[in-house]
Each structure stands twice: as C-alpha cells, then as structure tokens.
Amino acid sequence: MSDLHAFFAHAGAFLVRGEGTAESVEAALGPSPSGTARLALYARLVERQQREALEALFPATRRALEHLAPTTFAELCLRFARTHRSAIAHPGGLGAPFVAFLADPTNVAWIDERTATRAACLAELADFERVRYELATSDAPFPNGADPLLATRRYVHAVHRASDDSPVPRAEAVSLLFVRDRDTLRVRWLEVGAAELVIVGVVTGQLDRDAGGRLGLSEEALVAARERLRRVGWLRDVPHDVA
C-alpha cells in the first residue's frame, strides 16, 4: 500500500467519516507532527463543518423543528454528524442521508413525543429543501426542451407552504414540479395535477402520448397543462404533437 493510500485508508476514514481515534491513526501511520491532540481536533472541525452545512442547507427544517422543540436543531445535527458522516466532500452530499435520518422516528424520539410523531413531516420538508439545492447545483444538461432531473415529487404535507409564520407544514397531499431557470439556475416549484403530470411523463418518455386519454383527461385539459408548464419555464420549444 502506498503512503497516500495508507493515509486515506486510516486518516481519511477518521477525519471524514469519524471512524476510529487519533491514537489508532497514529498506530497505523506513525506519530502526527502536530501531536495527537491536534490530530483529534481536526476530526472535530470536520464534524463542525458538517453541522454548519446542515444549518445552511435546511433553514426551513430548522425553523419547523425549533417550533416544535426550541433549540434542538443544533443537537440533532450533532447527533447526525457523529453517526452519519458523509464520505462526499461536497456539503450537498449530506442531504439524502439527513432526510433518511429524519424519516426514522427513533432518531428524533429523544426530543419529545410530539416531535417524533412529526418525523414524516420534517423529513418531507428536508427533502423539499434537498431537491431544490441539488437541482440548482446540478451540472446535468436540459434534454429535449425540458429539465426532468428530480423534477417531480409527491408529498403528504404541503411543504411548499411552510413559512416563518407557519413553519410546520400541514397534512395535505401535493405533487410538486421543480423548475430550474436555464440562465440563472434559480429553482422554483409548481403544484401540479394529473394533466401536468401526464405531460411531464410524455416529455420525459415515461408515458406514451395516449396516457391522458386513458386516464379520462380531455384534450382541453392537456392543452391547458402544456401552456401552464410553458409559462412556468419547465417546458420549452417542444412541438405540440410531442408533448
């Protein structure tokens, strides 16, 4: 094993994923020039950076959680960072694991019963924020006049209506389509119904052109849905007979 491979196998696992101890790293690689205490501190700095990344990525989730149980978001992030270290250097790599972490009621049960019963709501709100971030920062192209990447999500809470005044989303089934502006990369979202979902499915190749008819949707409803998707910026330059 080369020196570089050995370093990442031991020090990398300790610093990035929190595996092992500073002493175990030194036992494998030799004494740290900075000293054992400073080597241990580096892992704490990585942990702190991951907590700060979560706070930056999930502001709405933080507001909702602190509405339910004030001052607990920082502690929750600390627990997550110490048990779910990300091996991905980019902070966005924390998004999906954090959503899964919140979706498990046992991970928030230590706060209080009310928070644990809202685990699904918190996970959906976090997913809403994650999708917006990942779509805004993705370098994927825009194929066939549309941007299907993470374009549609189905939630059982109205996460898009969370606000400072009403931070905890109410139970309400919604389908959201996310729209990334091609020039600014700003991400917006649109609540959509069956007609819009059929158009999205046809454009992205998941449904055939007769799907709307089989579902009992009128041609007028499909035309209106096409125009709505064009107005919001999701559907561009696609011939009428394609979409």
Secondary structure, DSSP 8 states (H G I E B T S, - for coil): --HHHHHIIIIIHHHHH--S-HHHHHHHH---TT-HHHHHHHHHHHHHHHHHHHHHH-HHHHHHHHHHSTT-HHHHHHHHHHH---S-SSGGGGHHHHHHHHHSGGGTTTT-HHHHHTHHHHHHHHHHHHHHHHHHH-----GGGS--TT-EEEEEE-GGG--SSS-S--EEEEEEEEEE-TTT--EEEEE--HHHHHHHHHHTTSS-TTHHHHTT--HHHHHHHHHHHHHHTSS-S--TTT-
